[in-house]
């Protein structure tokens, strides 16, 4: 669906998305992102805990926390932590 914003600029909205949704006085824009890359394990030996991590995974998590549609695609090693 093509439409014009309040400023007269042409805006393209994804199918099924209504134009004119406003957030803080400006038009809402749907952003979809994907983090692609390898995965690592963040190991905290002093706490005895491990968490999935890596730049591409962290990117997808932070984008989701900001309200965007986000995904991760990558590989996990076949070592004792994978």
Secondary structure, DSSP 8 states (H G I E B T S, - for coil): -EEE-TTS-EEE--TT--TT-EETTEE----EEEEEEE-EEEEETTTTEEEEE-HHHHHHHHHHHTT-EEEEEEE--SSTT-
